[in-house]
């Protein structure tokens, strides 16, 4: 028996029952010394046993107080309980085990730390505990001597289950290794793990959480050259799609995740030390996905050597043409362009010239360059080379020359058009695009297939030499079509920019060059046009103020043109509301010239467009402008949002000054222009809609929300609706004095929150409409409700299990009613002992009639005034006076209003005409229901009557009957 007991205690030296059994056995055997030893071991355990018992609870609310007691134990008791919990690791909640781990780590006891590692590894399901351990290292493991490191490594090397997401808990632990992942011993350990084919989840997490150089991940940047080389080789091996995974499916779970992660490692690679390995892999592989990731990696490394290697692939790449050209386009600069042109001249490679032409033809948005001049340079180069003997090379050259002809027509480069056209026609083979034929494995589209009749006509004139000299009309014209303009200019028109009644036209060609037609001939503009507006800080460096802003919108307000003047500069942005847009800057010859250009643009909207205020679209909403305007050293994605609903010159001057301050920051640019319907002026809102909006603003103080009631009363009286609300009452009390507030605080056993004090500075307030009502109580009223609240808590507790009742009583001790309904039932409580009081969340909407499940505590008392006092008032208005529903802001009650109600088949249709307000309102739905409303605002009384009459006529013709 003795050996059996000792064997059990060797495995669990803190087992309460076995210790008692061993003590009793020793006493029976007459071994007093052994009995005393067991008694000495039992005594300290007895002190912590009550806490231990509560820590076993599965209820989070019960366990949290026990955890607090655990943390407050004396150090020896805390350590004893922690070691006891560790032995029971598989039987307790993860948060309890995490608390025990904190205690053990604080001691630095090597035996305890070894036990911690053994316990962690021995858990059948360590996912939750792994999360607790990871939380102990908020900033990651920063020291190789960290006592948790061996435990992390042991957990990560646990055999994997292979189930779907079952091993994802390893992610948290892997992330914590980031600060030391570059240390040789850790890096070697990580690469060894990557080499084990049985550890798919671990490999995925190591690759995706440590070695993808994305956002703020700096691990790859810290690697040595040798480490970077080794990582590229490993990622390249893993970055080839595993057997069993087809081209269009990911059927090889979980290995497919390793493949994707390895690909992203290479895609975002930034360490130049990996260049030799990338060069080796490029020379070895023909795998398209691997090639695409390597090309992107070179673009991310961005060193001259990396970009040189990337550009050199234009001359040899036969498969992954898309990603190669995309990467070259994204890293394009004029210096690199010059190097490629020199290499093309040296090699005279039609393959290289073709791929480089693709960079400009298919990736214009990435190069941010119009292709015309670059393709022209390529065409002039190949025109000086000998004719190739290889049929593919001839097709590659023809493709380039045909595009040179097309773009030359757009740019007016007629000499090149004639040379390139003749050379292209002399090649018998069809055009060959590397992108189409090698990458997509499809036939190349004919570059001239897109020519329209007018393009072919223009080509014929160019080839015949008939369009060399610019033309001038014999006399000025006030109207001219695009075809005639194109013929005058010698280039196709991309889009008009301005058309004035006196015949002046500004238009862009396909190269985004601006031309000006003065009514008689096309000329270059008398001002500078800037298309690259990615650094408004430089462009507006000398601007002192905004000298004017106008916004044009199309009829549906779906497209805009934003025109603004700053000194001698004008900015014009045009595009889609909350969508893509383009911008141009105009540099005039002085402030007066800029003002004249601004007025010309502002005063002449396009056909069917309208001019609106700078910061508001009528009947739509306020304009929101988003700017990328980081301070020096800030994140490039720093966004600033600017909106302004106020009217008047002072408000406009203030907001424009704020915008100019943002735009003058280095690198500032406009990111988005849009109107939004959640920013509307009262005149564009419904009456009750405005009341509901006025009732809540999360940026405002509680007293602001209470002040809304005075505005509601004033507007209802001003518009004549008070007579319809004869049972409406709003009462107010005086702000409480400090003595009353002190009594409230004493009863609550806690300080009064600042936001409740701020609300009381306005004074208590109550409203009632019929049987409905709410009241914000002062401290004396709240104290008077105390006995009833206590009784309600006790009544509820009496219906609950004792284990649930006690926490309820503890939580509600000192609670006070701060908002109640018309029947004096609690609506919002101040709960000083809220479970979230540490975060300041001490207010809750709770009527104390049901158990407190899923209560939502908040610290923002203004939210409760809005949602539990203000908005219920607005809802009650609509129920007490249905005529208010759907009316526009400012709608007055007067004798001239016409109301008619029709019914048919269990449904109703009601129409309201207000000639004075020039609107027609309809309400419709099932009989007995509130239905839905639709408002139409009209231009005047006559139009409103006409719409009303037509609606009534249409309904009656459909069989609707006038209700009695």
ZAMARGU-4260 file (C-alpha; in steps of 0.2 Angstrom, whole numbers, plus 5000, padded with zeros to 4 digits):
<rodrens>
0) 5000/5000/5000 | 5014/5012/5004 | 5023/5009/4988 | 5006/5012/4979 | 5003/5029/4987
5) 5021/5034/4985 | 5020/5030/4966 | 5004/5040/4964 | 5012/5055/4974 | 5027/5054/4963
10) 5016/5058/4948 | 5005/5071/4957 | 5014/5077/4973 | 4999/5088/4977 | 4984/5076/4976
15) 4973/5081/4991 | 4964/5064/4993 | 4980/5053/4991 | 4990/5064/5003 | 4976/5062/5016
20) 4976/5043/5013 | 4995/5042/5015 | 4994/5052/5031 | 4980/5040/5038 | 4990/5025/5033
25) 5006/5031/5041 | 4996/5034/5057 | 4989/5017/5056 | 5006/5010/5054 | 5012/5020/5069
30) 5024/5030/5058 | 5022/5047/5067 | 5036/5056/5057 | 5029/5051/5040 | 5012/5056/5046
35) 5019/5073/5051 | 5027/5075/5034 | 5011/5072/5025 | 5002/5084/5037 | 5015/5097/5033
40) 5011/5095/5015 | 4993/5095/5017 | 4992/5111/5028 | 4998/5124/5014 | 4987/5115/5002
45) 4972/5117/5013 | 4975/5136/5013 | 4973/5137/4994 | 4961/5123/4991 | 4945/5135/4991
50) 4953/5145/4977 | 4958/5129/4968 | 4940/5123/4969 | 4933/5139/4961 | 4946/5139/4948
55) 4939/5122/4942 | 4922/5131/4937 | 4917/5131/4919 | 4908/5147/4921 | 4919/5162/4916
60) 4910/5174/4928 | 4914/5162/4942 | 4931/5159/4937 | 4936/5177/4936 | 4935/5181/4954
65) 4945/5166/4959 | 4958/5171/4947 | 4959/5188/4955 | 4961/5179/4972 | 4974/5168/4965
70) 4984/5183/4959 | 4983/5191/4977 | 4989/5176/4986 | 5006/5177/4996 | 5020/5172/4985
75) 5023/5155/4993 | 5005/5151/4992 | 5004/5157/4974 | 5018/5146/4969 | 5011/5131/4977
80) 4994/5133/4969 | 5003/5136/4952 | 5013/5120/4953 | 4997/5111/4959 | 4988/5118/4943
85) 5002/5113/4932 | 5000/5094/4937 | 4981/5096/4933 | 4985/5105/4916 | 4973/5094/4906
90) 4958/5097/4918 | 4958/5115/4919 | 4953/5130/4908 | 4967/5139/4898 | 4965/5155/4907
95) 4969/5147/4923 | 4984/5137/4916 | 4990/5154/4909 | 4989/5162/4926 | 4999/5148/4933
100) 5012/5149/4920 | 5014/5168/4924 | 5018/5163/4942 | 5030/5150/4937 | 5039/5161/4925
105) 5041/5175/4938 | 5050/5163/4950 | 5063/5158/4937 | 5064/5140/4945 | 5072/5129/4933
110) 5062/5113/4939 | 5046/5123/4938 | 5050/5128/4921 | 5054/5111/4916 | 5037/5105/4923
115) 5029/5119/4913 | 5036/5113/4897 | 5031/5095/4901 | 5014/5100/4905 | 5011/5110/4889
120) 5018/5096/4878 | 5007/5083/4887 | 4991/5092/4884 | 4979/5083/4873 | 4973/5099/4865
125) 4985/5113/4868 | 4977/5126/4857 | 4969/5137/4871 | 4984/5136/4882 | 4996/5140/4868
130) 4986/5156/4865 | 4988/5160/4884 | 5007/5157/4883 | 5008/5168/4867 | 4999/5182/4876
135) 5013/5181/4890 | 5025/5188/4876 | 5015/5203/4869 | 5030/5209/4860 | 5037/5192/4855
140) 5052/5183/4862 | 5066/5195/4861 | 5080/5185/4870 | 5087/5168/4866 | 5088/5165/4885
145) 5069/5168/4887 | 5063/5153/4898 | 5047/5151/4887 | 5057/5148/4871 | 5060/5129/4874
150) 5042/5127/4878 | 5037/5136/4862 | 5048/5125/4852 | 5042/5109/4860 | 5024/5114/4857
155) 5028/5118/4839 | 5036/5101/4836 | 5021/5092/4842 | 5015/5079/4829 | 5002/5087/4818
160) 4984/5080/4817 | 4982/5083/4798 | 4964/5089/4802 | 4957/5105/4794 | 4964/5120/4804
165) 4966/5108/4819 | 4984/5114/4821 | 4982/5132/4818 | 4985/5136/4836 | 5004/5135/4831
170) 5002/5152/4822 | 5002/5162/4838 | 5018/5154/4844 | 5027/5156/4828 | 5023/5174/4827
175) 5031/5177/4844 | 5048/5171/4837 | 5049/5185/4824 | 5061/5196/4835 | 5074/5182/4836
180) 5070/5172/4819 | 5086/5179/4812 | 5097/5173/4826 | 5108/5158/4818 | 5102/5145/4831
185) 5084/5149/4828 | 5085/5152/4809 | 5093/5135/4808 | 5080/5127/4818 | 5066/5135/4808
190) 5074/5129/4791 | 5076/5112/4798 | 5057/5112/4802 | 5053/5118/4784 | 5063/5103/4778
195) 5051/5091/4787 | 5037/5086/4775 | 5026/5079/4789 | 5024/5097/4797 | 5013/5105/4784
200) 5004/5117/4796 | 5021/5122/4805 | 5029/5125/4788 | 5014/5136/4783 | 5015/5146/4799
205) 5034/5149/4798 | 5033/5154/4780 | 5018/5165/4781 | 5021/5173/4798 | 5040/5175/4798
210) 5046/5176/4781 | 5033/5186/4770 | 5041/5203/4770 | 5024/5212/4770 | 5018/5227/4780
215) 5028/5229/4795 | 5037/5211/4795 | 5055/5215/4796 | 5062/5197/4798 | 5068/5195/4780
220) 5077/5212/4781 | 5087/5206/4796 | 5093/5190/4788 | 5111/5189/4783 | 5116/5186/4765
225) 5119/5168/4768 | 5102/5166/4777 | 5093/5175/4763 | 5101/5164/4750 | 5096/5148/4760
230) 5078/5154/4762 | 5076/5158/4744 | 5082/5140/4739 | 5070/5132/4752 | 5055/5143/4747
235) 5058/5139/4729 | 5058/5121/4732 | 5042/5122/4742 | 5034/5135/4730 | 5031/5122/4716
240) 5013/5116/4717 | 5012/5099/4725 | 5008/5083/4716 | 4989/5080/4717 | 4984/5099/4716
245) 4977/5103/4698 | 4979/5119/4689 | 4962/5125/4695 | 4960/5117/4712 | 4968/5116/4729
250) 4965/5097/4731 | 4981/5093/4740 | 4977/5100/4758 | 4986/5104/4768 | 5002/5105/4757
255) 4994/5117/4746 | 4995/5130/4760 | 5014/5128/4761 | 5015/5130/4742 | 5005/5147/4743
260) 5015/5153/4758 | 5032/5149/4750 | 5026/5158/4734 | 5022/5174/4744 | 5039/5173/4753
265) 5047/5174/4736 | 5034/5187/4729 | 5037/5199/4743 | 5056/5195/4746 | 5066/5211/4750
270) 5083/5205/4755 | 5097/5208/4742 | 5106/5193/4749 | 5094/5182/4740 | 5099/5188/4723
275) 5112/5174/4719 | 5099/5161/4724 | 5085/5170/4713 | 5097/5170/4698 | 5101/5152/4701
280) 5082/5147/4702 | 5078/5158/4686 | 5091/5148/4677 | 5084/5131/4682 | 5065/5132/4683
285) 5052/5133/4670 | 5037/5133/4682 | 5026/5148/4678 | 5020/5151/4696 | 5038/5150/4703
290) 5044/5162/4689 | 5030/5175/4693 | 5035/5175/4711 | 5053/5177/4708 | 5050/5192/4696
295) 5039/5200/4709 | 5053/5197/4722 | 5066/5206/4711 | 5054/5221/4709 | 5053/5221/4728
300) 5071/5220/4731 | 5073/5235/4720 | 5092/5237/4720 | 5101/5241/4704 | 5107/5223/4703
305) 5090/5216/4706 | 5082/5227/4693 | 5096/5223/4681 | 5093/5205/4683 | 5074/5208/4680
310) 5077/5218/4665 | 5089/5205/4657 | 5075/5193/4658 | 5066/5202/4644 | 5078/5195/4632
315) 5076/5177/4637 | 5059/5173/4646 | 5048/5161/4636 | 5034/5157/4648 | 5030/5169/4662
320) 5029/5185/4651 | 5015/5193/4660 | 5023/5194/4677 | 5040/5198/4670 | 5032/5213/4660
325) 5022/5218/4675 | 5037/5219/4687 | 5047/5229/4674 | 5032/5241/4672 | 5030/5243/4691
330) 5049/5247/4693 | 5050/5258/4677 | 5061/5273/4677 | 5069/5283/4663 | 5087/5277/4668
335) 5082/5259/4667 | 5074/5263/4650 | 5090/5269/4644 | 5099/5254/4649 | 5087/5242/4641
340) 5088/5252/4624 | 5107/5251/4625 | 5106/5232/4628 | 5093/5231/4613 | 5105/5240/4602
345) 5119/5228/4607 | 5109/5212/4605 | 5097/5217/4592 | 5085/5205/4600 | 5067/5206/4592
350) 5062/5195/4606 | 5068/5208/4619 | 5060/5222/4609 | 5043/5213/4608 | 5043/5210/4627
355) 5048/5227/4631 | 5034/5234/4619 | 5022/5224/4629 | 5027/5233/4645 | 5021/5249/4638
360) 5006/5242/4628 | 4998/5231/4641 | 5005/5239/4658 | 5002/5257/4655 | 4994/5259/4672
365) 5009/5252/4680 | 5022/5262/4671 | 5011/5278/4673 | 5017/5282/4655 | 5008/5284/4639
370) 5016/5271/4627 | 5017/5282/4612 | 5035/5289/4613 | 5042/5273/4620 | 5035/5262/4607
375) 5041/5275/4594 | 5058/5274/4601 | 5058/5255/4600 | 5051/5255/4582 | 5065/5267/4576
380) 5078/5256/4584 | 5072/5240/4575 | 5070/5249/4559 | 5088/5251/4559 | 5092/5232/4561
385) 5094/5219/4548 | 5079/5209/4543 | 5079/5194/4555 | 5080/5177/4547 | 5069/5168/4560
390) 5050/5168/4556 | 5045/5171/4574 | 5057/5185/4575 | 5049/5193/4560 | 5032/5191/4568
395) 5038/5199/4584 | 5045/5214/4574 | 5029/5216/4564 | 5019/5216/4580 | 5030/5231/4586
400) 5029/5240/4570 | 5010/5239/4568 | 5008/5246/4585 | 5020/5260/4581 | 5009/5264/4566
405) 4993/5264/4577 | 5001/5275/4591 | 5010/5286/4578 | 4993/5291/4571 | 4987/5296/4588
410) 5002/5306/4592 | 5004/5314/4575 | 5021/5306/4572 | 5017/5304/4553 | 5035/5301/4547
415) 5036/5286/4559 | 5019/5280/4553 | 5025/5279/4535 | 5041/5270/4539 | 5034/5258/4551
420) 5019/5254/4539 | 5030/5250/4525 | 5042/5239/4535 | 5027/5230/4543 | 5019/5227/4526
425) 5035/5220/4520 | 5034/5206/4533 | 5024/5191/4527 | 5022/5183/4544 | 5007/5187/4555
430) 5011/5198/4570 | 5018/5189/4585 | 5015/5195/4603 | 5026/5186/4617 | 5012/5190/4629
435) 4998/5182/4619 | 5008/5167/4611 | 5020/5162/4624 | 5011/5166/4640 | 4992/5164/4635
440) 4996/5152/4621 | 4984/5160/4610 | 4985/5169/4593 | 4990/5187/4593 | 4976/5200/4589
445) 4979/5211/4574 | 4984/5228/4581 | 4975/5237/4567 | 4959/5227/4569 | 4953/5241/4581
450) 4954/5254/4567 | 4938/5263/4563 | 4934/5270/4546 | 4940/5287/4551 | 4956/5280/4557
455) 4959/5271/4540 | 4955/5287/4531 | 4967/5296/4542 | 4980/5283/4539 | 4977/5285/4520
460) 4980/5303/4521 | 4996/5301/4531 | 5003/5288/4519 | 4999/5300/4505 | 5007/5314/4513
465) 4991/5325/4514 | 4991/5329/4532 | 5007/5337/4536 | 5003/5356/4538 | 4991/5361/4552
470) 4975/5368/4545 | 4965/5384/4549 | 4947/5387/4546 | 4943/5402/4535 | 4932/5410/4548
475) 4928/5407/4566 | 4915/5394/4571 | 4905/5392/4587 | 4902/5374/4585 | 4913/5360/4579
480) 4912/5341/4579 | 4926/5330/4586 | 4930/5323/4568 | 4933/5340/4562 | 4943/5345/4577
485) 4954/5329/4575 | 4957/5333/4557 | 4962/5351/4561 | 4973/5345/4575 | 4981/5330/4565
490) 4978/5318/4580 | 4963/5309/4586 | 4953/5316/4601 | 4952/5306/4617 | 4939/5318/4626
495) 4934/5336/4627 | 4939/5345/4643 | 4930/5362/4640 | 4917/5368/4627 | 4911/5387/4628
500) 4897/5395/4619 | 4909/5406/4609 | 4917/5391/4601 | 4932/5388/4612 | 4936/5369/4615
505) 4950/5361/4625 | 4953/5343/4622 | 4965/5329/4626 | 4972/5318/4613 | 4977/5299/4616
510) 4993/5304/4624 | 4985/5315/4637 | 4991/5331/4629 | 4979/5346/4630 | 4975/5356/4614
515) 4965/5372/4613 | 4954/5376/4598 | 4951/5395/4598 | 4936/5394/4586 | 4947/5394/4570
520) 4963/5384/4573 | 4970/5371/4586 | 4985/5377/4596 | 4995/5372/4611 | 4988/5379/4627
525) 4995/5396/4634 | 4998/5388/4651 | 5007/5373/4658 | 4997/5357/4661 | 5004/5344/4674
530) 4997/5327/4674 | 5007/5319/4688 | 4999/5325/4704 | 5006/5313/4716 | 5015/5327/4726
535) 5004/5341/4729 | 5015/5347/4742 | 5027/5352/4729 | 5014/5358/4716 | 5006/5370/4729
540) 5022/5375/4739 | 5019/5393/4735 | 5000/5393/4738 | 4993/5405/4751 | 4975/5402/4751
545) 4960/5394/4741 | 4954/5407/4729 | 4939/5397/4723 | 4931/5380/4722 | 4917/5373/4711
550) 4910/5356/4708 | 4901/5350/4693 | 4890/5334/4694 | 4881/5325/4680 | 4862/5323/4681
555) 4863/5308/4692 | 4877/5315/4703 | 4887/5299/4699 | 4901/5308/4690 | 4910/5324/4695
560) 4923/5338/4690 | 4931/5346/4705 | 4939/5363/4700 | 4949/5373/4713 | 4960/5388/4711
565) 4976/5392/4722 | 4985/5408/4717 | 4993/5405/4700 | 4987/5386/4699 | 4971/5377/4696
570) 4968/5359/4700 | 4954/5349/4691 | 4949/5332/4696 | 4936/5322/4686 | 4929/5305/4688
575) 4916/5294/4697 | 4908/5297/4714 | 4918/5286/4726 | 4927/5278/4711 | 4941/5281/4699
580) 4946/5298/4694 | 4960/5308/4686 | 4968/5324/4690 | 4977/5339/4681 | 4986/5354/4687
585) 4986/5370/4677 | 5000/5383/4680 | 4995/5400/4673 | 5005/5415/4670 | 5001/5424/4686
590) 4986/5425/4698 | 4975/5434/4687 | 4977/5422/4672 | 4973/5408/4684 | 4958/5416/4690
595) 4952/5418/4672 | 4955/5400/4668 | 4946/5395/4684 | 4931/5405/4680 | 4931/5398/4662
600) 4931/5380/4668 | 4919/5384/4683 | 4906/5393/4672 | 4904/5381/4658 | 4898/5363/4665
605) 4897/5350/4652 | 4879/5347/4644 | 4866/5341/4657 | 4879/5344/4671 | 4875/5356/4685
610) 4887/5366/4697 | 4885/5363/4715 | 4892/5370/4731 | 4910/5364/4735 | 4905/5353/4750
615) 4887/5349/4746 | 4876/5341/4733 | 4858/5346/4734 | 4846/5332/4740 | 4860/5320/4740
620) 4872/5324/4754 | 4889/5331/4759 | 4905/5329/4750 | 4918/5319/4758 | 4936/5321/4752
625) 4950/5309/4757 | 4968/5315/4756 | 4984/5305/4758 | 4994/5318/4768 | 5006/5310/4780
630) 5018/5320/4791 | 5036/5316/4788 | 5040/5299/4795 | 5022/5293/4796 | 5014/5279/4786
635) 5012/5282/4768 | 4994/5276/4770 | 4989/5290/4782 | 4972/5296/4777 | 4964/5312/4781
640) 4945/5314/4779 | 4937/5331/4777 | 4919/5336/4776 | 4909/5352/4780 | 4890/5354/4781
645) 4891/5372/4788 | 4886/5386/4776 | 4893/5403/4774 | 4910/5411/4769 | 4918/5409/4786
650) 4915/5390/4786 | 4921/5388/4768 | 4936/5398/4772 | 4940/5388/4787 | 4938/5371/4779
655) 4948/5376/4763 | 4962/5382/4774 | 4962/5365/4783 | 4963/5356/4766 | 4977/5367/4759
660) 4987/5364/4775 | 4985/5345/4771 | 4989/5347/4753 | 5005/5356/4757 | 5013/5341/4766
665) 5026/5333/4756 | 5019/5319/4745 | 5001/5324/4748 | 4988/5319/4735 | 4969/5317/4733
670) 4963/5300/4736 | 4944/5300/4735 | 4930/5313/4731 | 4912/5307/4735 | 4896/5313/4742
675) 4888/5302/4755 | 4869/5302/4760 | 4874/5300/4779 | 4880/5318/4779 | 4865/5329/4774
680) 4858/5346/4779 | 4842/5347/4788 | 4833/5353/4773 | 4836/5337/4764 | 4830/5326/4778
685) 4814/5320/4784 | 4806/5329/4799 | 4807/5313/4810 | 4823/5308/4802 | 4831/5325/4807
690) 4825/5323/4825 | 4832/5305/4826 | 4849/5312/4819 | 4849/5326/4831 | 4846/5314/4845
695) 4863/5306/4843 | 4880/5311/4839 | 4894/5300/4847 | 4906/5314/4846 | 4895/5326/4857
700) 4894/5327/4876 | 4879/5320/4886 | 4872/5338/4889 | 4871/5341/4870 | 4860/5326/4868
705) 4848/5333/4882 | 4848/5350/4874 | 4840/5342/4859 | 4823/5341/4868 | 4822/5360/4868
710) 4825/5361/4849 | 4812/5347/4847 | 4799/5357/4857 | 4803/5373/4848 | 4802/5366/4830
715) 4786/5357/4834 | 4778/5373/4840 | 4785/5383/4826 | 4778/5371/4813 | 4761/5370/4821
720) 4762/5352/4827 | 4760/5355/4845 | 4741/5355/4844 | 4741/5337/4837 | 4752/5332/4852
725) 4741/5337/4866 | 4747/5324/4878 | 4765/5328/4875 | 4775/5335/4890 | 4793/5338/4893
730) 4799/5342/4911 | 4816/5348/4917 | 4824/5349/4934 | 4837/5360/4941 | 4855/5354/4940
735) 4859/5344/4957 | 4871/5352/4969 | 4887/5343/4975 | 4879/5337/4991 | 4866/5327/4981
740) 4879/5320/4970 | 4889/5315/4985 | 4875/5306/4993 | 4872/5297/4976 | 4891/5292/4976
745) 4890/5286/4994 | 4875/5275/4990 | 4884/5268/4975 | 4900/5265/4984 | 4910/5273/4969
750) 4914/5289/4961 | 4901/5297/4949 | 4907/5295/4931 | 4912/5311/4923 | 4900/5309/4909
755) 4885/5307/4921 | 4891/5322/4930 | 4891/5331/4914 | 4874/5326/4910 | 4868/5332/4927
760) 4875/5349/4923 | 4860/5351/4911 | 4848/5344/4925 | 4836/5329/4925 | 4823/5328/4911
765) 4808/5318/4908 | 4796/5316/4893 | 4779/5308/4891 | 4767/5305/4876 | 4752/5296/4882
770) 4757/5280/4891 | 4775/5281/4884 | 4789/5290/4892 | 4806/5290/4898 | 4815/5300/4912
775) 4834/5304/4915 | 4834/5305/4934 | 4844/5317/4945 | 4853/5309/4960 | 4839/5312/4973
780) 4827/5303/4961 | 4839/5289/4958 | 4841/5286/4977 | 4822/5286/4979 | 4821/5272/4966
785) 4834/5262/4976 | 4823/5251/4987 | 4812/5246/4972 | 4828/5241/4962 | 4835/5231/4977
790) 4818/5222/4978 | 4818/5218/4960 | 4836/5211/4961 | 4831/5200/4976 | 4815/5194/4967
795) 4825/5189/4952 | 4839/5181/4963 | 4826/5171/4972 | 4821/5163/4956 | 4839/5158/4951
800) 4851/5144/4957 | 4861/5150/4972 | 4877/5149/4961 | 4869/5161/4949 | 4860/5172/4962
805) 4876/5177/4972 | 4885/5184/4957 | 4870/5194/4952 | 4868/5201/4970 | 4887/5205/4970
810) 4886/5214/4953 | 4871/5224/4957 | 4877/5230/4974 | 4877/5249/4974 | 4868/5249/4957
815) 4857/5265/4953 | 4843/5268/4941 | 4848/5283/4929 | 4835/5282/4916 | 4818/5274/4918
820) 4801/5273/4909 | 4785/5281/4912 | 4780/5267/4924 | 4796/5270/4934 | 4803/5253/4928
825) 4822/5253/4926 | 4829/5256/4908 | 4847/5261/4911 | 4858/5257/4927 | 4874/5264/4934
830) 4883/5248/4940 | 4898/5252/4949 | 4903/5234/4951 | 4901/5230/4932 | 4912/5216/4927
835) 4920/5228/4914 | 4922/5242/4927 | 4941/5242/4923 | 4937/5249/4906 | 4925/5262/4912
840) 4910/5252/4906 | 4898/5254/4920 | 4881/5259/4911 | 4870/5245/4905 | 4852/5244/4898
845) 4844/5232/4910 | 4826/5231/4917 | 4831/5218/4930 | 4817/5205/4925 | 4827/5192/4917
850) 4844/5184/4922 | 4859/5196/4916 | 4864/5186/4901 | 4875/5194/4888 | 4873/5212/4895
855) 4882/5225/4885 | 4890/5237/4897 | 4896/5254/4890 | 4906/5269/4897 | 4898/5281/4884
860) 4883/5288/4894 | 4879/5299/4879 | 4875/5284/4869 | 4862/5279/4882 | 4854/5296/4882
865) 4852/5295/4863 | 4846/5277/4862 | 4836/5275/4878 | 4829/5293/4880 | 4831/5303/4864
870) 4827/5291/4850 | 4812/5283/4859 | 4805/5300/4860 | 4806/5302/4841 | 4798/5285/4839
875) 4784/5290/4851 | 4781/5306/4841 | 4778/5295/4825 | 4766/5283/4834 | 4756/5297/4843
880) 4755/5308/4827 | 4756/5297/4811 | 4754/5312/4800 | 4772/5316/4804 | 4779/5301/4796
885) 4788/5304/4780 | 4786/5323/4780 | 4801/5333/4775 | 4810/5344/4788 | 4801/5360/4790
890) 4784/5354/4785 | 4771/5364/4793 | 4753/5360/4798 | 4741/5371/4789 | 4724/5371/4781
895) 4730/5370/4764 | 4737/5352/4765 | 4726/5339/4756 | 4726/5321/4763 | 4717/5307/4754
900) 4717/5289/4759 | 4712/5274/4747 | 4710/5256/4750 | 4710/5240/4740 | 4711/5222/4744
905) 4717/5224/4762 | 4729/5237/4757 | 4729/5256/4759 | 4737/5270/4749 | 4738/5288/4756
910) 4743/5304/4747 | 4747/5320/4755 | 4749/5336/4745 | 4757/5352/4753 | 4756/5365/4739
915) 4765/5378/4750 | 4779/5366/4754 | 4779/5360/4735 | 4779/5341/4740 | 4769/5326/4738
920) 4770/5312/4751 | 4763/5294/4749 | 4761/5281/4762 | 4756/5263/4757 | 4755/5246/4765
925) 4744/5233/4773 | 4729/5239/4782 | 4733/5241/4801 | 4751/5243/4798 | 4762/5259/4797
930) 4767/5256/4779 | 4781/5264/4770 | 4783/5282/4764 | 4789/5290/4748 | 4792/5309/4747
935) 4793/5319/4730 | 4799/5337/4731 | 4793/5347/4717 | 4799/5364/4709 | 4783/5373/4714
940) 4765/5373/4719 | 4758/5370/4701 | 4770/5355/4698 | 4765/5348/4715 | 4747/5349/4711
945) 4749/5341/4694 | 4759/5327/4701 | 4746/5324/4715 | 4731/5324/4702 | 4740/5312/4691
950) 4744/5300/4706 | 4725/5301/4711 | 4719/5298/4694 | 4731/5283/4691 | 4726/5275/4707
955) 4707/5277/4705 | 4708/5270/4687 | 4716/5255/4695 | 4701/5252/4706 | 4707/5260/4723
960) 4692/5267/4733 | 4692/5283/4743 | 4691/5278/4762 | 4677/5285/4772
</rodrens>
